[in-house]
Amino acid sequence: MKNFLIITGIISFILFIFFWSIVSDGYDKQNKSILFLKKIIPSNIAKKVRDKIFIIPNLKEKNKILNLQVEKYEQGYKGSLFNESKLKSTNKKFEANIKKFFLPFPRLDLSLGWKSEKNSKRAHYLEIIEDKILVVSGLGETIYFDKKNINNQELNQIKIFNNLNNIFENNNKIFLGIRDIYYEDNLIYLSVLENSKKGFTINIYRAEKNLKKLKFELFFKSNEYSKTGYSLQTGGRIEKFDKDKILFSIGFLDKYKSVQNKKSLAGKIILIDKDNSEHKIISMGHRNPQGLYFFEKKKLIINTEHGPQGGDEINFNFLPNVEIKNFGWPISSYGVPYPSQDKNFYQKNGFLKKSHSQYGFLEPIKYFVPSIGISEILHADGEGKNERLFVASLRAGSIYMIEFSADMKKVLQVNRFYIGNTRIRDLKYDKKTETFFMIFENTPAVGILKII
């Protein structure tokens, strides 16, 4: 009995030290040990262990974040460099340099919960405009800095005045946040969440490039309204297509009956004519498509979308389209309902079947269980004839590097750069300098990643 207690004590001590090392500086939510523990330990017990046994590393992390917020506030629009380090990919084959510069925007407040309208205004986005980087806050504030300033200690951010607040005040509408920024042909596009007497919706506004003041006008009206109020499932990505059209993703806005209806734009990816704003549905059956990229060389539309609990997807739509491609939501998904959701609702309606192809839908080329909180996606050259996609993640705090075969039909390898306890909202790639630009949410910042 005495030996048993000694052995048990030694094992417990070793486990304590092991998991302390995992959580002492914030933990990797995709760490295999953490994921294993989450499977075998009930969530209510896990929270008590986290809040009591590991209270010191939790307080240490919270204090670190608080100090960063104070530093961010005090530096204003300088865009000061506050962190620089080296990263290694999961297979140890690739190395990268990472820099983090402050943004003068409010941070995400997780204590308010995911459905908070206040947090909707704390999602920020960026775009590369020639030798400038344009950034828009979730509150609609626009700033820019010179691209070359990433080599300095400060970005020297400059505010651009705009008329977004005036538009909403004059039209008796409520501004609820931004979901993307896009630039092409001297025009700046914003996808905007808004509320009016008709309900909650998402539209696109457009302005001519002017670094002194941006005068936005309504460019595309989705006419898709949610009567139940604010929804997290908005989509909102804008992406190039050809000289006449752009791509736009629209989430399903919690309108389960509309996703599989071709007369509705809920849960659709559409083409919009840049001259007359006429649109055409390209694909349907989407839940919350937050990443969008057109791979022109392969005539391939790529999108990422959030699953429910698990089931984040990367979807391929090869052109030309003979018919509208259907990716299955809400009938098919590799995710499951959240514990707070009514499972009977999904079962009664025949939702969340695992297979897509069995029910006549396109399978994702890649899906993630558990979820990584998938966000933006883009292409950069791979090794030899292979192709490479880069995927940003909110929950996993990582940039995933996914290698595909030359025909884009097979996933060859998945690597990632774990950046840390930070949500990555946006991702852009500058081919001239071979540099990735990112937006971090926990401490609002511009991230600069360069693979060595």
C-alpha positions as a LaTeX table, in Angstrom:
\begin{tabular}{lrrr}
\hline
Residue & $x$ (\AA) & $y$ (\AA) & $z$ (\AA) \\
\hline
Met1 & 0.00 & 0.00 & 0.00 \\
Lys2 & 2.84 & 2.33 & 0.93 \\
Asn3 & 4.62 & 1.63 & $-2.38$ \\
Phe4 & 1.39 & 2.25 & $-4.29$ \\
Leu5 & 0.98 & 5.66 & $-2.65$ \\
Ile6 & 4.60 & 6.56 & $-3.39$ \\
Ile7 & 4.27 & 5.54 & $-7.06$ \\
Thr8 & 0.94 & 7.40 & $-7.35$ \\
Gly9 & 2.52 & 10.49 & $-5.83$ \\
Ile10 & 5.49 & 10.38 & $-8.21$ \\
Ile11 & 3.22 & 9.95 & $-11.26$ \\
Ser12 & 0.98 & 12.82 & $-10.10$ \\
Phe13 & 4.01 & 15.06 & $-9.57$ \\
Ile14 & 5.39 & 14.23 & $-13.04$ \\
Leu15 & 1.98 & 14.92 & $-14.63$ \\
Phe16 & 1.70 & 18.18 & $-12.72$ \\
Ile17 & 5.14 & 19.35 & $-13.92$ \\
Phe18 & 4.34 & 18.21 & $-17.48$ \\
Phe19 & 1.07 & 20.08 & $-17.74$ \\
Trp20 & 2.45 & 23.09 & $-15.87$ \\
Ser21 & 5.04 & 23.39 & $-18.63$ \\
Ile22 & 2.20 & 23.37 & $-21.17$ \\
Val23 & 0.07 & 26.07 & $-19.57$ \\
Ser24 & 2.69 & 28.27 & $-17.85$ \\
Asp25 & 2.90 & 30.71 & $-20.78$ \\
Gly26 & $-0.57$ & 30.18 & $-22.19$ \\
Tyr27 & $-1.20$ & 26.91 & $-23.97$ \\
Asp28 & $-1.47$ & 25.66 & $-27.52$ \\
Lys29 & $-5.13$ & 24.70 & $-27.98$ \\
Gln30 & $-4.08$ & 22.16 & $-30.64$ \\
Asn31 & $-1.55$ & 20.49 & $-28.32$ \\
Lys32 & $-2.20$ & 16.73 & $-28.46$ \\
Ser33 & $-1.91$ & 16.33 & $-24.70$ \\
Ile34 & $-4.45$ & 19.09 & $-24.08$ \\
Leu35 & $-6.82$ & 17.63 & $-26.67$ \\
Phe36 & $-6.51$ & 14.19 & $-25.06$ \\
Leu37 & $-7.32$ & 15.60 & $-21.63$ \\
Lys38 & $-10.37$ & 17.41 & $-23.00$ \\
Lys39 & $-11.71$ & 14.11 & $-24.30$ \\
Ile40 & $-11.45$ & 12.27 & $-20.98$ \\
Ile41 & $-12.09$ & 15.07 & $-18.45$ \\
Pro42 & $-15.58$ & 16.65 & $-18.16$ \\
Ser43 & $-15.48$ & 20.35 & $-19.07$ \\
Asn44 & $-16.76$ & 21.53 & $-15.65$ \\
Ile45 & $-13.95$ & 19.65 & $-13.87$ \\
Ala46 & $-11.36$ & 20.85 & $-16.40$ \\
Lys47 & $-12.36$ & 24.48 & $-15.71$ \\
Lys48 & $-11.95$ & 23.99 & $-11.96$ \\
Val49 & $-8.50$ & 22.44 & $-12.47$ \\
Arg50 & $-7.51$ & 25.30 & $-14.77$ \\
Asp51 & $-8.79$ & 28.01 & $-12.41$ \\
Lys52 & $-7.47$ & 26.53 & $-9.14$ \\
Ile53 & $-4.49$ & 24.23 & $-9.68$ \\
Phe54 & $-3.08$ & 26.32 & $-12.55$ \\
Ile55 & $-4.15$ & 29.69 & $-11.14$ \\
Ile56 & $-0.60$ & 31.08 & $-11.17$ \\
Pro57 & 0.07 & 30.62 & $-14.91$ \\
Asn58 & $-3.45$ & 31.92 & $-15.63$ \\
Leu59 & $-2.83$ & 35.05 & $-13.57$ \\
Lys60 & 0.60 & 35.41 & $-15.14$ \\
Glu61 & $-0.91$ & 35.35 & $-18.62$ \\
Lys62 & $-3.69$ & 37.80 & $-17.69$ \\
Asn63 & $-1.16$ & 40.19 & $-16.17$ \\
Lys64 & 0.99 & 39.98 & $-19.31$ \\
Ile65 & $-2.02$ & 40.85 & $-21.50$ \\
Leu66 & $-3.02$ & 43.73 & $-19.21$ \\
Asn67 & 0.47 & 45.22 & $-19.36$ \\
Leu68 & 0.40 & 44.98 & $-23.15$ \\
Gln69 & $-2.91$ & 46.86 & $-23.28$ \\
Val70 & $-1.47$ & 49.69 & $-21.20$ \\
Glu71 & 1.60 & 49.84 & $-23.44$ \\
Lys72 & $-0.61$ & 49.78 & $-26.55$ \\
Tyr73 & $-2.77$ & 52.62 & $-25.27$ \\
Glu74 & 0.18 & 54.82 & $-24.33$ \\
Gln75 & 1.91 & 54.50 & $-27.71$ \\
Gly76 & $-1.13$ & 55.77 & $-29.66$ \\
Tyr77 & $-0.71$ & 55.67 & $-33.44$ \\
Lys78 & 3.02 & 55.01 & $-33.42$ \\
Gly79 & 2.51 & 51.34 & $-34.23$ \\
Ser80 & 5.40 & 50.34 & $-31.99$ \\
Leu81 & 7.17 & 47.01 & $-32.39$ \\
Phe82 & 6.55 & 45.06 & $-29.16$ \\
Asn83 & 7.62 & 41.53 & $-30.01$ \\
Glu84 & 10.04 & 39.83 & $-32.40$ \\
Ser85 & 10.94 & 36.15 & $-32.45$ \\
Lys86 & 11.68 & 33.08 & $-34.55$ \\
Leu87 & 9.28 & 30.21 & $-35.17$ \\
Lys88 & 9.63 & 26.64 & $-36.37$ \\
Ser89 & 7.00 & 24.66 & $-38.24$ \\
Thr90 & 5.60 & 21.52 & $-36.67$ \\
Asn91 & 7.83 & 19.30 & $-38.82$ \\
Lys92 & 10.87 & 21.46 & $-37.89$ \\
Lys93 & 11.65 & 21.87 & $-41.59$ \\
Phe94 & 10.72 & 25.55 & $-41.91$ \\
Glu95 & 11.71 & 28.60 & $-39.90$ \\
Ala96 & 10.12 & 32.03 & $-39.89$ \\
Asn97 & 10.63 & 35.45 & $-38.38$ \\
Ile98 & 7.63 & 37.04 & $-36.71$ \\
Lys99 & 7.16 & 40.70 & $-35.71$ \\
Lys100 & 4.23 & 42.26 & $-33.86$ \\
Phe101 & 3.31 & 45.96 & $-34.06$ \\
Phe102 & 0.56 & 47.61 & $-31.99$ \\
Leu103 & $-2.71$ & 48.77 & $-33.55$ \\
Pro104 & $-4.66$ & 51.63 & $-31.89$ \\
Phe105 & $-7.91$ & 49.66 & $-31.86$ \\
Pro106 & $-9.96$ & 48.05 & $-29.04$ \\
Arg107 & $-9.21$ & 44.43 & $-28.15$ \\
Leu108 & $-11.57$ & 41.49 & $-28.22$ \\
Asp109 & $-13.23$ & 40.96 & $-24.82$ \\
Leu110 & $-13.83$ & 37.23 & $-24.43$ \\
Ser111 & $-15.58$ & 37.77 & $-21.09$ \\
Leu112 & $-18.54$ & 39.23 & $-23.03$ \\
Gly113 & $-19.13$ & 35.94 & $-24.86$ \\
Trp114 & $-18.98$ & 35.07 & $-28.56$ \\
Lys115 & $-22.43$ & 36.44 & $-29.36$ \\
Ser116 & $-21.66$ & 39.92 & $-28.06$ \\
Glu117 & $-22.43$ & 42.71 & $-30.53$ \\
Lys118 & $-19.65$ & 44.70 & $-28.88$ \\
Asn119 & $-17.11$ & 42.08 & $-29.95$ \\
Ser120 & $-18.46$ & 42.29 & $-33.49$ \\
Lys121 & $-16.90$ & 45.74 & $-33.61$ \\
Arg122 & $-13.52$ & 44.39 & $-32.50$ \\
Ala123 & $-12.72$ & 42.38 & $-35.62$ \\
His124 & $-10.14$ & 44.28 & $-37.67$ \\
Tyr125 & $-8.93$ & 43.77 & $-41.27$ \\
Leu126 & $-6.11$ & 44.88 & $-43.56$ \\
Glu127 & $-5.32$ & 45.22 & $-47.26$ \\
Ile128 & $-2.16$ & 45.81 & $-49.30$ \\
Ile129 & $-2.46$ & 48.90 & $-51.52$ \\
Glu130 & 0.67 & 49.29 & $-53.61$ \\
Asp131 & 3.37 & 50.51 & $-51.16$ \\
Lys132 & 0.86 & 51.08 & $-48.33$ \\
Ile133 & $-0.99$ & 48.88 & $-45.85$ \\
Leu134 & $-4.57$ & 49.97 & $-45.17$ \\
Val135 & $-6.20$ & 48.80 & $-41.93$ \\
Val136 & $-9.83$ & 49.15 & $-40.88$ \\
Ser137 & $-11.05$ & 48.61 & $-37.33$ \\
Gly138 & $-14.26$ & 46.88 & $-36.36$ \\
Leu139 & $-15.56$ & 50.33 & $-35.44$ \\
Gly140 & $-14.95$ & 51.55 & $-38.98$ \\
Glu141 & $-11.82$ & 53.63 & $-38.28$ \\
Thr142 & $-9.34$ & 53.62 & $-41.20$ \\
Ile143 & $-5.56$ & 54.05 & $-40.93$ \\
Tyr144 & $-2.57$ & 53.31 & $-43.14$ \\
Phe145 & 1.21 & 53.02 & $-42.96$ \\
Asp146 & 4.06 & 52.65 & $-45.44$ \\
Lys147 & 4.92 & 49.04 & $-46.19$ \\
Lys148 & 8.65 & 49.76 & $-45.77$ \\
Asn149 & 8.06 & 50.73 & $-42.13$ \\
Ile150 & 7.92 & 47.08 & $-41.11$ \\
Asn151 & 11.71 & 47.27 & $-41.11$ \\
Asn152 & 11.64 & 50.01 & $-38.45$ \\
Gln153 & 10.72 & 50.11 & $-34.76$ \\
Glu154 & 7.46 & 51.98 & $-35.52$ \\
Leu155 & 4.91 & 51.74 & $-38.33$ \\
Asn156 & 3.92 & 55.43 & $-38.03$ \\
Gln157 & 0.20 & 54.87 & $-38.58$ \\
Ile158 & $-1.79$ & 57.71 & $-40.14$ \\
Lys159 & $-5.54$ & 58.12 & $-39.70$ \\
Ile160 & $-7.81$ & 58.48 & $-42.75$ \\
Phe161 & $-11.14$ & 60.18 & $-42.13$ \\
Asn162 & $-14.22$ & 58.51 & $-43.60$ \\
Asn163 & $-17.98$ & 59.03 & $-43.74$ \\
Leu164 & $-19.21$ & 55.65 & $-42.43$ \\
Asn165 & $-20.77$ & 57.09 & $-39.26$ \\
Asn166 & $-22.57$ & 59.78 & $-41.27$ \\
Ile167 & $-24.01$ & 57.18 & $-43.66$ \\
Phe168 & $-25.57$ & 55.21 & $-40.82$ \\
Glu169 & $-26.83$ & 58.23 & $-38.91$ \\
Asn170 & $-28.45$ & 59.73 & $-42.01$ \\
Asn171 & $-30.16$ & 56.46 & $-42.94$ \\
Asn172 & $-31.35$ & 55.48 & $-39.43$ \\
Lys173 & $-29.29$ & 52.30 & $-39.46$ \\
Ile174 & $-27.07$ & 50.75 & $-36.79$ \\
Phe175 & $-23.46$ & 49.95 & $-37.65$ \\
Leu176 & $-22.42$ & 46.53 & $-36.26$ \\
Gly177 & $-18.96$ & 45.91 & $-37.61$ \\
Ile178 & $-16.68$ & 45.19 & $-40.57$ \\
Arg179 & $-16.11$ & 41.78 & $-42.16$ \\
Asp180 & $-13.49$ & 42.54 & $-44.84$ \\
Ile181 & $-11.60$ & 45.18 & $-46.79$ \\
Tyr182 & $-10.59$ & 44.78 & $-50.45$ \\
Tyr183 & $-8.79$ & 46.99 & $-52.97$ \\
Glu184 & $-8.85$ & 46.91 & $-56.78$ \\
Asp185 & $-8.73$ & 49.47 & $-59.61$ \\
Asn186 & $-8.33$ & 52.45 & $-57.27$ \\
Leu187 & $-11.45$ & 51.43 & $-55.34$ \\
Ile188 & $-11.71$ & 50.32 & $-51.70$ \\
Tyr189 & $-14.50$ & 47.91 & $-50.75$ \\
Leu190 & $-15.80$ & 47.21 & $-47.23$ \\
Ser191 & $-18.25$ & 44.50 & $-46.20$ \\
Val192 & $-20.33$ & 45.92 & $-43.37$ \\
Leu193 & $-22.72$ & 44.44 & $-40.82$ \\
Glu194 & $-25.75$ & 46.58 & $-40.10$ \\
Asn195 & $-29.17$ & 46.61 & $-38.50$ \\
Ser196 & $-32.31$ & 48.46 & $-39.60$ \\
Lys197 & $-36.08$ & 48.15 & $-39.34$ \\
Lys198 & $-35.88$ & 45.27 & $-41.83$ \\
Gly199 & $-33.45$ & 43.32 & $-39.64$ \\
Phe200 & $-29.78$ & 42.34 & $-39.46$ \\
Thr201 & $-27.87$ & 42.15 & $-42.76$ \\
Ile202 & $-24.51$ & 42.46 & $-44.54$ \\
Asn203 & $-23.78$ & 44.84 & $-47.44$ \\
Ile204 & $-20.78$ & 46.20 & $-49.36$ \\
Tyr205 & $-19.71$ & 49.85 & $-49.43$ \\
Arg206 & $-17.19$ & 51.32 & $-51.85$ \\
Ala207 & $-14.97$ & 54.44 & $-52.01$ \\
Glu208 & $-12.35$ & 55.84 & $-54.34$ \\
Lys209 & $-8.84$ & 55.63 & $-52.88$ \\
Asn210 & $-7.97$ & 58.83 & $-51.08$ \\
Leu211 & $-5.52$ & 58.76 & $-48.17$ \\
Lys212 & $-6.95$ & 62.02 & $-46.78$ \\
Lys213 & $-10.62$ & 61.07 & $-46.66$ \\
Leu214 & $-12.66$ & 58.11 & $-47.87$ \\
Lys215 & $-16.18$ & 58.80 & $-49.11$ \\
Phe216 & $-18.05$ & 55.49 & $-49.06$ \\
Glu217 & $-21.27$ & 54.75 & $-50.92$ \\
Leu218 & $-23.49$ & 51.68 & $-50.88$ \\
Phe219 & $-22.26$ & 49.38 & $-53.67$ \\
Phe220 & $-24.07$ & 46.08 & $-53.09$ \\
Lys221 & $-27.20$ & 45.41 & $-51.05$ \\
Ser222 & $-27.69$ & 41.75 & $-50.19$ \\
Asn223 & $-31.39$ & 42.12 & $-49.24$ \\
Glu224 & $-30.86$ & 39.16 & $-46.94$ \\
Tyr225 & $-32.19$ & 39.94 & $-43.46$ \\
Ser226 & $-32.19$ & 38.03 & $-40.20$ \\
Lys227 & $-35.24$ & 38.80 & $-38.07$ \\
Thr228 & $-33.67$ & 37.16 & $-35.00$ \\
Gly229 & $-31.03$ & 39.87 & $-34.62$ \\
Tyr230 & $-27.23$ & 39.76 & $-34.71$ \\
Ser231 & $-25.67$ & 36.57 & $-36.07$ \\
Leu232 & $-22.09$ & 35.31 & $-35.91$ \\
Gln233 & $-22.55$ & 33.44 & $-39.19$ \\
Thr234 & $-22.01$ & 36.33 & $-41.57$ \\
Gly235 & $-19.17$ & 35.43 & $-43.96$ \\
Gly236 & $-18.34$ & 38.71 & $-45.66$ \\
Arg237 & $-15.11$ & 38.04 & $-47.57$ \\
Ile238 & $-14.47$ & 39.98 & $-50.79$ \\
Glu239 & $-12.02$ & 38.60 & $-53.36$ \\
Lys240 & $-10.85$ & 39.29 & $-56.89$ \\
Phe241 & $-12.22$ & 37.25 & $-59.78$ \\
Asp242 & $-11.69$ & 38.94 & $-63.15$ \\
Lys243 & $-11.60$ & 42.45 & $-64.59$ \\
Asp244 & $-15.40$ & 42.79 & $-64.38$ \\
Lys245 & $-16.42$ & 40.88 & $-61.25$ \\
Ile246 & $-15.56$ & 40.23 & $-57.63$ \\
Leu247 & $-16.43$ & 37.32 & $-55.33$ \\
Phe248 & $-18.39$ & 37.79 & $-52.12$ \\
Ser249 & $-19.20$ & 35.26 & $-49.38$ \\
Ile250 & $-22.37$ & 35.50 & $-47.29$ \\
Gly251 & $-22.92$ & 33.40 & $-44.17$ \\
Phe252 & $-26.18$ & 31.64 & $-43.46$ \\
Leu253 & $-27.18$ & 34.24 & $-40.80$ \\
Asp254 & $-28.79$ & 31.47 & $-38.71$ \\
Lys255 & $-31.47$ & 31.08 & $-41.42$ \\
Tyr256 & $-31.54$ & 27.28 & $-41.63$ \\
Lys257 & $-34.43$ & 27.15 & $-44.10$ \\
Ser258 & $-32.76$ & 29.55 & $-46.53$ \\
Val259 & $-29.32$ & 27.97 & $-47.05$ \\
Gln260 & $-30.54$ & 25.35 & $-49.52$ \\
Asn261 & $-32.91$ & 27.81 & $-51.24$ \\
Lys262 & $-31.50$ & 29.31 & $-54.45$ \\
Lys263 & $-33.82$ & 32.32 & $-54.12$ \\
Ser264 & $-31.97$ & 33.35 & $-50.96$ \\
Leu265 & $-28.37$ & 34.62 & $-50.64$ \\
Ala266 & $-27.96$ & 33.17 & $-47.15$ \\
Gly267 & $-25.08$ & 30.67 & $-47.13$ \\
Lys268 & $-23.93$ & 31.53 & $-50.67$ \\
Ile269 & $-20.80$ & 32.64 & $-52.50$ \\
Ile270 & $-21.69$ & 35.02 & $-55.33$ \\
Leu271 & $-20.14$ & 36.92 & $-58.21$ \\
Ile272 & $-20.87$ & 40.67 & $-58.31$ \\
Asp273 & $-20.49$ & 42.86 & $-61.38$ \\
Lys274 & $-18.30$ & 45.86 & $-60.49$ \\
Asp275 & $-20.20$ & 48.20 & $-62.83$ \\
Asn276 & $-23.87$ & 47.48 & $-62.12$ \\
Ser277 & $-23.77$ & 45.36 & $-58.89$ \\
Glu278 & $-25.73$ & 42.52 & $-60.50$ \\
His279 & $-24.97$ & 39.18 & $-58.89$ \\
Lys280 & $-24.89$ & 35.48 & $-59.66$ \\
Ile281 & $-24.74$ & 32.55 & $-57.22$ \\
Ile282 & $-21.58$ & 30.45 & $-57.65$ \\
Ser283 & $-21.97$ & 28.03 & $-54.73$ \\
Met284 & $-24.33$ & 27.31 & $-51.83$ \\
Gly285 & $-24.61$ & 25.26 & $-48.64$ \\
His286 & $-22.11$ & 27.40 & $-46.72$ \\
Arg287 & $-22.25$ & 28.05 & $-42.98$ \\
Asn288 & $-19.82$ & 30.90 & $-42.26$ \\
Pro289 & $-17.28$ & 31.30 & $-45.10$ \\
Gln290 & $-14.61$ & 33.54 & $-43.57$ \\
Gly291 & $-11.82$ & 32.78 & $-46.02$ \\
Leu292 & $-12.00$ & 33.28 & $-49.81$ \\
Tyr293 & $-9.39$ & 33.03 & $-52.56$ \\
Phe294 & $-9.50$ & 32.71 & $-56.34$ \\
Phe295 & $-6.59$ & 30.63 & $-57.66$ \\
Glu296 & $-6.61$ & 31.95 & $-61.20$ \\
Lys297 & $-3.98$ & 29.54 & $-62.57$ \\
Lys298 & $-6.15$ & 26.56 & $-61.61$ \\
Lys299 & $-9.52$ & 28.27 & $-62.21$ \\
Leu300 & $-10.36$ & 27.36 & $-58.65$ \\
Ile301 & $-12.44$ & 29.17 & $-56.02$ \\
Ile302 & $-11.25$ & 28.24 & $-52.54$ \\
Asn303 & $-13.15$ & 29.02 & $-49.38$ \\
Thr304 & $-12.82$ & 28.24 & $-45.70$ \\
Glu305 & $-15.73$ & 28.12 & $-43.31$ \\
His306 & $-16.43$ & 27.59 & $-39.65$ \\
Gly307 & $-18.17$ & 24.40 & $-38.65$ \\
Pro308 & $-20.32$ & 24.20 & $-35.51$ \\
Gln309 & $-18.31$ & 22.42 & $-32.78$ \\
Gly310 & $-15.66$ & 20.87 & $-35.01$ \\
Gly311 & $-15.90$ & 20.53 & $-38.77$ \\
Asp312 & $-14.06$ & 23.64 & $-40.00$ \\
Glu313 & $-13.72$ & 23.18 & $-43.77$ \\
Ile314 & $-11.56$ & 24.03 & $-46.77$ \\
Asn315 & $-13.71$ & 23.78 & $-49.91$ \\
Phe316 & $-12.67$ & 23.67 & $-53.59$ \\
Asn317 & $-14.90$ & 24.84 & $-56.42$ \\
Phe318 & $-13.26$ & 24.12 & $-59.79$ \\
Leu319 & $-14.55$ & 26.20 & $-62.69$ \\
Pro320 & $-16.32$ & 26.41 & $-65.03$ \\
Asn321 & $-19.58$ & 25.76 & $-63.22$ \\
Val322 & $-22.20$ & 23.80 & $-65.14$ \\
Glu323 & $-24.45$ & 24.16 & $-62.11$ \\
Ile324 & $-24.29$ & 25.80 & $-58.69$ \\
Lys325 & $-21.97$ & 23.77 & $-56.45$ \\
Asn326 & $-23.48$ & 22.71 & $-53.12$ \\
Phe327 & $-21.32$ & 22.13 & $-50.02$ \\
Gly328 & $-24.08$ & 20.74 & $-47.85$ \\
Trp329 & $-24.74$ & 22.95 & $-44.83$ \\
Pro330 & $-26.77$ & 22.40 & $-42.68$ \\
Ile331 & $-27.54$ & 18.86 & $-43.87$ \\
Ser332 & $-23.91$ & 17.72 & $-43.88$ \\
Ser333 & $-21.09$ & 18.69 & $-41.53$ \\
Tyr334 & $-18.27$ & 16.94 & $-39.70$ \\
Gly335 & $-19.03$ & 19.08 & $-36.66$ \\
Val336 & $-21.59$ & 18.57 & $-33.90$ \\
Pro337 & $-23.91$ & 20.94 & $-31.99$ \\
Tyr338 & $-22.41$ & 22.93 & $-29.14$ \\
Pro339 & $-23.43$ & 21.66 & $-25.66$ \\
Ser340 & $-25.66$ & 24.73 & $-25.26$ \\
Gln341 & $-27.59$ & 23.95 & $-28.46$ \\
Asp342 & $-30.66$ & 21.74 & $-28.80$ \\
Lys343 & $-29.50$ & 18.46 & $-30.36$ \\
Asn344 & $-33.13$ & 17.46 & $-31.01$ \\
Phe345 & $-33.49$ & 20.43 & $-33.38$ \\
Tyr346 & $-30.70$ & 19.09 & $-35.60$ \\
Gln347 & $-31.88$ & 15.47 & $-35.42$ \\
Lys348 & $-35.52$ & 16.36 & $-36.10$ \\
Asn349 & $-34.57$ & 18.34 & $-39.22$ \\
Gly350 & $-32.07$ & 15.77 & $-40.51$ \\
Phe351 & $-29.10$ & 18.11 & $-40.07$ \\
Leu352 & $-25.39$ & 17.46 & $-39.41$ \\
Lys353 & $-24.99$ & 14.18 & $-41.24$ \\
Lys354 & $-21.28$ & 13.38 & $-41.49$ \\
Ser355 & $-20.99$ & 12.44 & $-45.13$ \\
His356 & $-21.40$ & 15.09 & $-47.81$ \\
Ser357 & $-21.11$ & 12.99 & $-50.96$ \\
Gln358 & $-23.66$ & 10.44 & $-49.75$ \\
Tyr359 & $-26.30$ & 13.16 & $-49.82$ \\
Gly360 & $-25.29$ & 14.73 & $-53.13$ \\
Phe361 & $-22.95$ & 17.44 & $-51.82$ \\
Leu362 & $-19.28$ & 18.21 & $-52.40$ \\
Glu363 & $-16.89$ & 16.96 & $-49.75$ \\
Pro364 & $-14.40$ & 19.42 & $-48.26$ \\
Ile365 & $-10.85$ & 18.86 & $-49.50$ \\
Lys366 & $-9.82$ & 19.19 & $-45.85$ \\
Tyr367 & $-11.69$ & 19.49 & $-42.57$ \\
Phe368 & $-10.58$ & 20.00 & $-38.97$ \\
Val369 & $-11.86$ & 18.18 & $-35.89$ \\
Pro370 & $-11.50$ & 19.75 & $-33.39$ \\
Ser371 & $-12.00$ & 23.19 & $-34.90$ \\
Ile372 & $-9.07$ & 25.53 & $-35.42$ \\
Gly373 & $-11.28$ & 28.62 & $-35.76$ \\
Ile374 & $-10.45$ & 28.85 & $-39.44$ \\
Ser375 & $-10.26$ & 32.28 & $-41.06$ \\
Glu376 & $-8.51$ & 33.64 & $-44.18$ \\
Ile377 & $-6.81$ & 31.48 & $-46.83$ \\
Leu378 & $-4.40$ & 32.29 & $-49.66$ \\
His379 & $-1.96$ & 30.68 & $-52.07$ \\
Ala380 & 1.82 & 30.91 & $-52.20$ \\
Asp381 & 4.20 & 28.84 & $-54.32$ \\
Gly382 & 5.03 & 25.36 & $-53.03$ \\
Glu383 & 8.05 & 23.16 & $-53.58$ \\
Gly384 & 8.64 & 21.91 & $-57.12$ \\
Lys385 & 5.36 & 21.23 & $-58.89$ \\
Asn386 & 3.33 & 21.14 & $-55.70$ \\
Glu387 & 1.03 & 23.94 & $-54.57$ \\
Arg388 & 0.82 & 25.47 & $-51.11$ \\
Leu389 & $-2.05$ & 27.13 & $-49.27$ \\
Phe390 & $-1.71$ & 29.18 & $-46.09$ \\
Val391 & $-4.58$ & 29.25 & $-43.62$ \\
Ala392 & $-5.02$ & 31.58 & $-40.65$ \\
Ser393 & $-6.75$ & 30.40 & $-37.50$ \\
Leu394 & $-8.47$ & 32.15 & $-34.62$ \\
Arg395 & $-8.71$ & 29.41 & $-32.02$ \\
Ala396 & $-5.40$ & 27.69 & $-32.81$ \\
Gly397 & $-3.35$ & 30.91 & $-33.01$ \\
Ser398 & $-1.49$ & 29.46 & $-35.97$ \\
Ile399 & $-0.72$ & 29.80 & $-39.65$ \\
Tyr400 & $-1.27$ & 26.43 & $-41.33$ \\
Met401 & 0.86 & 25.58 & $-44.34$ \\
Ile402 & $-0.86$ & 22.91 & $-46.44$ \\
Glu403 & 0.95 & 21.21 & $-49.33$ \\
Phe404 & $-1.16$ & 19.95 & $-52.26$ \\
Ser405 & $-0.41$ & 17.88 & $-55.32$ \\
Ala406 & 0.09 & 19.83 & $-58.57$ \\
Asp407 & $-3.52$ & 19.14 & $-59.65$ \\
Met408 & $-4.84$ & 20.30 & $-56.24$ \\
Lys409 & $-6.67$ & 17.01 & $-55.78$ \\
Lys410 & $-4.70$ & 15.64 & $-52.84$ \\
Val411 & $-3.43$ & 16.98 & $-49.51$ \\
Leu412 & 0.22 & 15.92 & $-49.17$ \\
Gln413 & 1.25 & 17.50 & $-45.89$ \\
Val414 & $-0.04$ & 19.82 & $-43.17$ \\
Asn415 & 2.37 & 21.97 & $-41.18$ \\
Arg416 & 1.79 & 24.99 & $-39.02$ \\
Phe417 & 3.54 & 27.85 & $-37.36$ \\
Tyr418 & 2.18 & 28.23 & $-33.83$ \\
Ile419 & 2.35 & 31.96 & $-33.11$ \\
Gly420 & 0.96 & 31.83 & $-29.60$ \\
Asn421 & $-2.06$ & 32.73 & $-27.55$ \\
Thr422 & $-3.52$ & 35.10 & $-30.14$ \\
Arg423 & $-6.39$ & 34.97 & $-32.60$ \\
Ile424 & $-5.41$ & 35.62 & $-36.22$ \\
Arg425 & $-8.30$ & 37.41 & $-37.90$ \\
Asp426 & $-6.84$ & 38.36 & $-41.29$ \\
Leu427 & $-4.01$ & 37.32 & $-43.59$ \\
Lys428 & $-2.49$ & 38.88 & $-46.72$ \\
Tyr429 & 0.60 & 37.99 & $-48.76$ \\
Asp430 & 2.90 & 40.47 & $-50.48$ \\
Lys431 & 4.60 & 38.65 & $-53.35$ \\
Lys432 & 7.18 & 41.38 & $-53.92$ \\
Thr433 & 8.68 & 41.03 & $-50.46$ \\
Glu434 & 7.49 & 37.43 & $-49.80$ \\
Thr435 & 5.93 & 38.67 & $-46.57$ \\
Phe436 & 2.71 & 37.71 & $-44.78$ \\
Phe437 & 0.70 & 40.47 & $-43.08$ \\
Met438 & $-1.71$ & 39.45 & $-40.31$ \\
Ile439 & $-4.16$ & 40.95 & $-37.85$ \\
Phe440 & $-4.01$ & 39.73 & $-34.23$ \\
Glu441 & $-7.06$ & 40.17 & $-31.97$ \\
Asn442 & $-6.16$ & 39.41 & $-28.34$ \\
Thr443 & $-3.80$ & 42.37 & $-28.36$ \\
Pro444 & $-4.74$ & 44.27 & $-31.55$ \\
Ala445 & $-1.64$ & 44.18 & $-33.70$ \\
Val446 & $-0.23$ & 43.84 & $-37.19$ \\
Gly447 & 1.81 & 40.67 & $-37.51$ \\
Ile448 & 4.65 & 40.32 & $-40.02$ \\
Leu449 & 5.68 & 36.77 & $-40.91$ \\
Lys450 & 8.53 & 35.92 & $-43.24$ \\
Ile451 & 9.57 & 32.33 & $-43.91$ \\
Ile452 & 13.34 & 31.99 & $-43.95$ \\
\hline
\end{tabular}
